[in-house]
Each structure stands twice: as C-alpha cells, then as structure tokens.
Amino acid sequence: MKKTVLAIVAILVLFVAISGCGYNGLVKLDEDVKAKWNQVETQYQRRADLIPNLVNTVKGAAKFEQSTLTQVTEARAKATQVTIDPDKLTPENIEKYQAAQGQVSQALGRLLMVTENYPELKATEQFRDVSAELAGTENRIGVARKDFNESVQVYNTKVRSFPNNITAGLFGFSQKAGFKAEAGSEKAPKVEF
C-alpha cells in the first residue's frame, strides 16, 4: 500500500515538474509557428492565383514571347505541387519550398522585364491592375515570411533553453527551420547607365 501511494505521489510530482518545464508554452509556440506557416502558404497561393490572370492579360494584349509565358506557367505548376506539413518544417523541406517559389519569382521577373518592350500592354488598365495586385502580394509574402521567421526564432529559443530542452526532448519538440535569403542575393545587382 505504501509503495502504491509513493508511486502515485512520484507520478504526480513528475507531472507537475514536466508541466512546469514549459510543455504548454512549447505547444503554444508550436501552434504559432504553424499559424504563421499557414499565412506564408496563403500568400504564396494568392500569388499563384494571380499568375493566370497576368499571363492571360499579357497573352491577350500583345504577341508575346511564348517561351516566357510557358516558363511562368510551368514554374507556377511546379510550385503549387510543393507543400510542407507544418509538423515537418525541416531545413530541407523549407529549402525545397523556397526553391520552387524562387523559380516562380524568377519567371515572373523575366515576364515583367519583357513587358517593358510592350508600352501598349503596360498602358492597359487590366495589366496595371493585375501588376499592382501582384506587387501587393509580393509585399504580403515578405511580411508573412518575416513573421514566420520571428515565430520560428521564439520557438527554437524555447526548445533549446533549459529546462525546456528536457521537456522538448521528452515530447518530441524539435527545432524548426525558417526562410533564408535566396541564393545569389548576397551579390548586389550591377547597374549600368
């Protein structure tokens, strides 16, 4: 009887000690990271949804370079296929997602650069509207990525801090990866006049 009471007391003490080591805080921060990740995906989806409108506007307003339009459409298709489970925000998965989205950004950049050769296209209201929506969405993506990275930093700090690192290890909370700068962004663009 005495051993049973001691075992129950030991279990209760262990439960209180674990709950005092930040389990609930880790859960809250984990959920915040997931919510911020959902916002990142939402903004990228918004961009993906705008791309067909942009492509159709460009296609309809000018005899446009078909290869540029094809590159944008293909990059969009590939990027929408890459999804990440919020529970698996590993550096490899984030890198894969970022690379797919980077291809879309590059293709869109080429498309918008080529549109400079078509002043009649740039003058259409529909093109201006879609371009403005796309620019706003790019800003939203930047904000969502910043918020996500901040959330990941807070979460990772808690996961690595003592005594939370013990609780994190016991319950499978591991560090998450954030977004990094795009490859090649460390080089300043060359400006010539």
KAGI-V829223 format. One record per run of one state. SS is the DSSP state (@ for helix, = for strand, . for the rest). FROM is the first residue (numbers start at 1). TO is the last residue. Records with the same first field share a line. If there is no record, write none. Layout:
SS: FROM-TO ; FROM-TO
This chain:
.: 1-1 ; 21-22 ; 62-65 ; 82-85 ; 89-90 ; 116-118 ; 123-124 ; 161-163 ; 172-193
@: 2-20 ; 23-61 ; 66-81 ; 86-88 ; 91-115 ; 119-122 ; 125-160 ; 164-171
